[in-house]
Amino acid sequence: MPLLTTLLIGLIALLHLYFLILEMFLWDKPTGRRVFKLTPEFATASKALAANQGLYNGFLAAGLLWGLSLGVEGLHIKLFFLACVLIAGIFGAMTVSRRILYIQGAPALLALVLLLLA
């Protein structure tokens, strides 16, 4: 697998670990409230939901890292988890903010294309 594809998948995994930290641990803290533009009241009220969402982002990161650790043998795992990230990005763009499509969906789509062309 070309180095660029591996680096991009690794970056996407790290991005989802960052989402995990933001959503599970920083949601109601100043950093989390600033990133997600939340009021203190909303952040407190939605903290458990955000933690759940963060956990799922952690699963996406773990799957991508698992696929990377297997090298060429992990092709199907990488394809599956990148597709999950892309679908989550599309759904997030449709339901929350179009920005999610660019932050989450576009890198996953690019990685999928590069992976399939390799």
CORPE-V265186 format. One record per residue. RES is the residue in one letter. NEAR is the number of other C-alpha atoms within 8 Angstrom. Layout:
RES|NEAR  RES|NEAR
This chain:
M|8  P|6  L|6  L|6  T|11  T|10  L|8  L|10  I|12  G|11  L|8  I|12  A|13  L|9  L|9  H|12  L|11  Y|8  F|11  L|16  I|10  L|12  E|14  M|14  F|9  L|12  W|14  D|11  K|7  P|7  T|9  G|14  R|15  R|8  V|6  F|6  K|7  L|9  T|7  P|8  E|6  F|8  A|12  T|8  A|7  S|8  K|12  A|7  L|7  A|11  A|13  N|9  Q|11  G|14  L|10  Y|9  N|12  G|12  F|8  L|13  A|14  A|9  G|11  L|15  L|10  W|10  G|14  L|12  S|7  L|8  G|9  V|6  E|7  G|12  L|9  H|8  I|11  K|12  L|10  F|8  F|11  L|13  A|11  C|9  V|12  L|13  I|9  A|10  G|15  I|11  F|8  G|12  A|12  M|8  T|6  V|7  S|9  R|9  R|7  I|13  L|13  Y|10  I|9  Q|13  G|15  A|11  P|11  A|14  L|11  L|8  A|12  L|11  V|8  L|9  L|10  L|6  L|5  A|6
